[in-house]
Protein backbone atom coordinates (compact mmCIF):
# COMPACT_ATOMS: atom_id res chain seq x y z
CA UNK A 1 0.00 0.00 0.00
CA UNK A 2 2.76 2.44 0.90
CA UNK A 3 4.48 1.96 -2.46
CA UNK A 4 1.26 2.50 -4.38
CA UNK A 5 0.47 5.66 -2.39
CA UNK A 6 3.95 7.05 -3.07
CA UNK A 7 3.57 6.18 -6.77
CA UNK A 8 0.34 8.14 -6.89
CA UNK A 9 1.86 11.06 -4.95
CA UNK A 10 4.48 11.45 -7.70
CA UNK A 11 1.92 10.89 -10.47
CA UNK A 12 3.72 7.78 -11.71
CA UNK A 13 1.77 5.26 -13.77
CA UNK A 14 2.11 1.50 -13.30
CA UNK A 15 3.67 1.39 -16.78
CA UNK A 16 6.38 3.82 -15.63
CA UNK A 17 7.12 1.59 -12.64
CA UNK A 18 7.58 -1.35 -15.01
CA UNK A 19 9.77 0.72 -17.35
CA UNK A 20 11.95 1.78 -14.42
CA UNK A 21 12.43 -1.81 -13.31
CA UNK A 22 13.26 -2.98 -16.83
CA UNK A 23 15.85 -0.24 -17.42
CA UNK A 24 17.09 -0.03 -13.84
CA UNK A 25 20.16 -1.04 -11.99
CA UNK A 26 20.59 -1.83 -8.32
CA UNK A 27 22.21 1.07 -6.46
CA UNK A 28 21.98 -0.19 -2.90
CA UNK A 29 21.11 -3.43 -1.17
CA UNK A 30 19.54 -3.46 2.29
CA UNK A 31 19.72 -6.17 4.92
CA UNK A 32 16.65 -7.80 6.42
CA UNK A 33 15.11 -5.28 8.82
CA UNK A 34 12.21 -7.51 9.75
CA UNK A 35 10.48 -7.53 6.37
CA UNK A 36 13.14 -9.30 4.35
CA UNK A 37 16.00 -8.04 2.24
CA UNK A 38 15.37 -5.25 -0.25
CA UNK A 39 17.22 -3.06 -2.74
CA UNK A 40 17.09 0.38 -4.33
CA UNK A 41 16.74 0.30 -8.12
CA UNK A 42 17.40 3.43 -10.19
CA UNK A 43 15.77 3.41 -13.61
CA UNK A 44 14.15 5.59 -16.23
CA UNK A 45 10.78 5.67 -17.89
CA UNK A 46 10.56 5.51 -21.69
CA UNK A 47 10.11 9.29 -21.59
CA UNK A 48 13.42 9.66 -19.71
CA UNK A 49 11.97 10.40 -16.27
CA UNK A 50 14.27 9.11 -13.49
CA UNK A 51 12.64 6.96 -10.81
CA UNK A 52 13.77 5.05 -7.75
CA UNK A 53 12.09 1.82 -6.69
CA UNK A 54 12.74 0.09 -3.38
CA UNK A 55 11.65 -3.52 -3.71
CA UNK A 56 12.17 -6.96 -2.27
CA UNK A 57 11.14 -10.57 -2.71
CA UNK A 58 8.28 -12.10 -0.77
CA UNK A 59 8.13 -15.73 -1.79
CA UNK A 60 7.68 -15.80 -5.56
CA UNK A 61 6.56 -12.14 -5.68
CA UNK A 62 8.45 -8.90 -6.23
CA UNK A 63 7.07 -6.39 -3.74
CA UNK A 64 7.39 -2.64 -4.30
CA UNK A 65 8.05 -1.02 -0.94
CA UNK A 66 8.22 2.52 -2.26
CA UNK A 67 8.74 4.41 -5.51
CA UNK A 68 9.65 8.04 -6.00
CA UNK A 69 11.34 10.56 -8.26
CA UNK A 70 14.86 11.23 -6.91
CA UNK A 71 15.57 14.90 -6.28
CA UNK A 72 17.85 17.22 -4.30
CA UNK A 73 18.85 17.47 -1.57
CA UNK A 74 18.62 13.71 -1.02
CA UNK A 75 20.02 12.90 -4.48
CA UNK A 76 22.36 14.98 -6.67
CA UNK A 77 21.63 12.73 -9.66
CA UNK A 78 19.55 9.57 -10.05
CA UNK A 79 22.73 7.61 -9.19
CA UNK A 80 24.42 9.81 -6.59
CA UNK A 81 23.28 10.69 -3.07
CA UNK A 82 23.37 14.30 -1.96
CA UNK A 83 24.76 15.75 1.23
CA UNK A 84 23.55 14.29 4.50
ABEGO torsion letter per residue (X at the ends): XAAAAAAAAAGBBAAAAAAAAAABBBABBBBBAGAEBBBBBBBBBAAGBBBBBBBBBBEABBBBABBBBBBOAABABAABBBBX
